Amino acid sequence: IVSGITLGGRSGVIIKNCRIVGYGEFNIKLDDSHNNVFDNNILKDGWISGFNINRGSYNNFTNNDVTNSDKSNIGGHANFWMWRGHNNFFLNNTVENASQGFEIANSSNNLFEGNIIRNNTLGLGLGSDAWSSVNEIVRNNLIVGSIRGLYFAPGSSNHTVENNSIYRTDSYISSNGSISYNVYNEDNIPSIVENNWWGTRDNDTIASTM
């Protein structure tokens, strides 16, 4: 596996002000790495993922610009892809132009705040087809221009989604006939979703995109 930067079993590393364009399968790959900082990096045109995070906790991802870093269009990959990630912080990142902005699988207790997530097929996926995620906090983000803005996969629950702007997904029909949604909850398991802006004040319009 080729990546621009790889951390395996590392902690206390700061990666800052890097530009990684079109390098390998992953722009930056983490395996069993904790308590690291990734700040103000530009990741672009990765083949599978911009950030590929396997089993990481207490990492800080701040002010990064991740664009078009799942060029392979293989299912299950994203600009930010994470599996078994817990208590990580994703703050003020710009994540755009991919099949998935974030895919967060088999993970819990992560914070997504102040991110711009735009023009992805799926904006922020909490869980995947095979893995759920629980107790995620999604706050003060802009999620715009997606077929599905926010996705709760089967078994995903107990998320807090508040004070986000999630819109410009309605009225889109994909090639397989599925309708676009601002929020798609696969199992209808309760989460807290409140005080968000959906691009309109019309309650019927809002309800139709859930």
Summary of the structure (lengths in Angstrom):
residues: 210
radius of gyration: 16.0
end to end distance: 38.6
largest distance: 49.6
contacts: 777
relative contact order: 0.11
helix: 3%
strand: 50%
